[in-house]
């Protein structure tokens, strides 16, 4: 198993903007402004494109499914010739602190699989060239998906930004994986993901890119906007423009690799 370390830049994430439910892991009621379960961004050229499914985080409103972060990524990917889609799952739209207790990794993975099934049947998508990109808790769902015994049809690669990684144990996957981590991430420590990646025995290689001096949510541009100060609770997100730019370049390079099965 190849494991490569790279360096670059990082920051920290707010735990939640909603009050913790008084009883049990109840989710906030859906809002009229919540996005649909799957939003697609596909080039209008009539061709079949490699497709990227974006999986949002959940507990921080600035990285939930409603966050502009994912629309920016989806639009840029479409402009680069990819078909892109954003999936949501219970709790991810609200920035609800109960999300991680209700939508366990297996639940998130189930929504990812359903979205991949829908993507494979979507005009403008090449069903044999599918990629996953997840953030934070959504990234944990991506890891759950690629660790499954049965590889998803057409799934070539996966990339995750600052996910909470599983406990280090032997695991295998045929999907090439890249982890984008922040050196100073106190929410989802990079060391935990490195330990987990080291235990991989699958044919799919794992690449670990560790950005120096930053932590959780370095690509969330709204984190530095005073208009969003109300969301800066507990551990605030700290946007880093240079890391954001570098991570985007690294992601594009990764998605364009001529991987086996693509």
Secondary structure, DSSP 4 states (H G I P E B T S, - for coil): --EEEEE---------SSPPPSSTTPPPPPPTTPPPSEEEE--SSS--EEEEEEE---SSGGGSTTSHHHHHHHHHHHHTT-EEEEE--TTTTTT-TTHHHHS-HHHHHHHHHHHHHHHHTSTTEEEEEEEEEEEHHHHHHHHHHHHSSSPPTTEEEEEEES--PPPS--B--SSEEEEEEETT-SSS-HHHHHHHHHTB-SSS-EEEEEETT--TTTT-GGGG-GGGGGG--SS-----HHHHHHHHHHHHHHHTS--TT-
